[in-house]
Amino acid sequence: MTQSLTRLLDFDDQFRRDSQQPQAFLHRRDRRFAQQQQTQKRPLTVTAWLAELHALNDQRQRDGHDPRLRRWRQARWIFAALGAVLGAAFMAGLLVYDGSRQINVTLLLVLIALQLAFAVLTSLQAWLGWQPWSSLLGRTGEDGDPLQSLRPALSARIAHTGGLLFALSGLLTLLVMVLVQDLAFGWSTTLQASSHSYHQLVSLIALPWQALWPDAVPSAELVAASQYYRLGQGSATNPALLGTWWPFVLMAWLTYVLLPRVVLLLLAALQLRWQAAAALRRHPGYASLLFRFESPWVETRGEDEAPREPAPVQVSVAPLPASATLIHWAGAGHGSSALVSSLSRDGAPLQLRAGGNSSLEEDAAALRQAGERREPVILIARGWEPPTAELSDFVQDARVQWPAGTLLALVPLADEQGEALKDAGLLAQWQRFVERQNDSLLLLSAPQ
Amino acid sequence: MDSNGNSDRSTENIDDRQSDSTLPRFAVVGHPNKGKSSVVATLAQNDSIAIAMEPGTTRDSHRYPMKVDEVTLYELIDTPGFQRPRKVLAWLQGHSLSASDRAETVAAFVTQHRDDPRYHDECELLRPIVEGAGIIYVVDGSVPYNREHEAEMNILRWAGRPSLALINQIGSDDYSADWEAALGQYFQIVRRFDAVRAPFEKHLELLRSFGELAPNWREPLDAALEYLQAIRFGRDHQALEHIADALIEMLGHQETARLGEFEAAGPLQPRLRQRWQAWQREREQRLRHSVEDLYQYRRLQRQESDLLLPDDDDLFGERTRQLWGISKGQLAAAGFGAGAVGGVGLDAVTLGHSLGTGALIGGLLGAAGSYYYSDKLTKVKLGPLSGGFREAIYGPLKDPQFGYVVLGRALVHWYQISQRNHAGRDVLVVTDSDAHWLDALSRSDRNGLQKSLQALARRRFEPSKRQRLIEQLELAQQAFSQWQLSEFSSAR
């Protein structure tokens, strides 16, 4: 039963540790374990799962010594010791016989009934989860304490342990007293009870062991002979007969004090085990763990790319040089007469096309024509599309073919109508492109 | 030994080749900056791709396998864009004799230019295709079709692999119809797909069409779809579990401090209240992270009201309550419902002789209680004296609106995360809303939820009721989605 508690606490600890971990990691880890257990035909249990994790993390080699259980264990020892001492004292106190008066069996029976009632009440409290005395324990249950719901059952187990030790030491004391003292039992009550009805009562009480030990059932004669009155003489007709009550007292103690305690302690232990298992099943991490065991691990992310910081840009936008030679790269801005007039120094500039759907021969022809003009050239491109290596090749070819010192102004557009590129992110990629060309005669410009 | 070793190795190679040939692989190719990485980011559910990409800067191909328990069902390959397509096409045309040797010529190009830095991008792009990958050609449907990309499409046609064209919508203009007509001449299948905004069902639809490219690819793709769907449902449910646990902890949370025997509790109140609020915010952030982690968002930037406006618009601001939570009137109505349920029980006990009076009284009491408590903030309580000290306890907050504030915010965040695509690069703004989602929840479900939240705030919540709370939250989640859809359609 300590094992079930330890398992619950270990599970809770693991759950808290796992709450810091990414779900993906947990799913991979637990799914791998579930598959491993299936492959090796081993049971897939929380205990096995915890054992595997503990083995991997060099944790908890010994069972049952969780420090959170120490308080409960200490309480159990204290109750046991107290029960043993009180049981002996209680029985000795009852059986003190100074010869002046018989030991009243009625009182003994009442106290036995009281013990039985206490035992039953303790268990009832635990079963109903009722703890009227919980405030006495203080704020032991912190938020999320896994033992919180088990407190009634744990308390019942402690109380029954104390009760059992009480019953055992009481029983031993009774036997010792029977052995070392000449005990004379009798019965007495203020009520108008006849010996016949009293005999019926004790016979009823003795029913459980009637067949097992007939001598432990008081006979009608014994009952009649052992009635005494406080104001009476007190001396019995047959003193030896009065001692024969002890088997009845012994069996009553055994049956109604000791046996119920044993049974209820076992039940409390079972209840604790059952409740610990139930607490584990409804633990916030339990359903998730089962989900991770049962669901295949689906991975789509592949390799993670570390975000790259783009290089800082140095190139700034230069004024547009005066030119009447325009090259539309991939047809950029070709349809916008307003753009053409804003870029060109005269009304009818030379407009050439290159890149895009033009052939490489057409690119070469455009370069040749532009070079023959011996003036700065304006190269118009779509600013929202990244500059490709083809454009880089074109710029390098131009440098080879054109007269030295020819200015080339690269004008990326924001749209087909010829708006200047304002988006900083898009402009940066053009700035970086110009930088990469390492060409002092290559400018980055914008339409005026 | 050597011969055995060699034979084993050769068997392994055969197996590898067999598995290679049956494994569906898709190379996502195209012109730079047409959204290839966005498509891969969305389909691979990897937001780091989206964050990493600067337009046109992908230089190497990256593989994104879809694995189920380490078994790969398909693989997406993100590739760099074409840099010199016309030169490549010219090379191919110059080395080919007839149409039958085109695929081999493409392979020969890759072999020959493997170490040529000028064609690094083209080799990276074409290598997976030469090795058997299907082609997913991505274009931007928001710019007009022009013939400048025909060299790229011709190269891909030369490769002779199963091919699909994807019209991605980057801008607001729509030229998809023109693109569709043009792409149809080059590719087996043409599909439209908005990588940033397409709902999850569209992702599955697209993957299904990948499976149509080759007969032996259909089966693994169908299996993959089932797993993806299952994992999606699983995530939605797990998100609820996370929200339920956060609610349990947040609504029942207490802050404590030790107080001397003769020390007054009053001055302690602001400090405990501050600690309590800090704890609540931290716990809420943990919930946000866990839900984002569940949906595989690792690089998400989020902006929420309480992070920016700590005084008026934070979790405890009155305006936030009105926006996210439940109004006093609604709260009183919900309380009325919950109280009336108790009253009906009273009627049942008296065999209906009270003729509904029980329900009426119960309802009035519930409503009055809710209205009263809606303004009642928590005060410091003092524990018993022990060892010369007392324990000062702050919390839980008795205001029943608090639960709705936390839940409302959690549902808005969950909804945005579950509907978001991994290609999204914008900051996730958890927005306000002027209507209330609780209206979409039935009266009895609202009562059930109200009871659970009240039990949490009173710290009378049994662990055994967690499952019930999750079921109630599932209904709230459905109601919230329904409300969001109705808001969206009415906005349109």
Interface residues (C-beta under 8 A of the other chain):
Chain A: S19 P22 Q23 A24 R31 Q35 S135 G138 R139 D143 G144 Q148 S149 A278 A279 R282 H283 P284 A287 S288 F291 S295 P296 W297 V298 E299 T300 R301 G302 E303 D304 E305 A306 P307 R308 P310 A330 G331 G355 G356 N357 S359 L360 W384 E385 P386 P387 T388 A389 E390 D393 E416 G425 L426 Q429
Chain B: H31 P32 N33 L43 A44 Q45 N46 S48 I49 I51 A52 E54 P55 G56 T57 H62 R63 Y64 P65 M66 K67 V68 D69 E70 L76 G81 F82 Q83 R84 P85 R86 K87 A90 R118 D121 V143 P144 N146 R147 E148 E150 A151 Y227 L228 A230 I231 G234 Q238 E241 D245 E249 G252 H253 Q254 S290 D293 L294 Q296 R298 R299 G383 P384 S386 E391 E462 P463 S464 R466 Q467
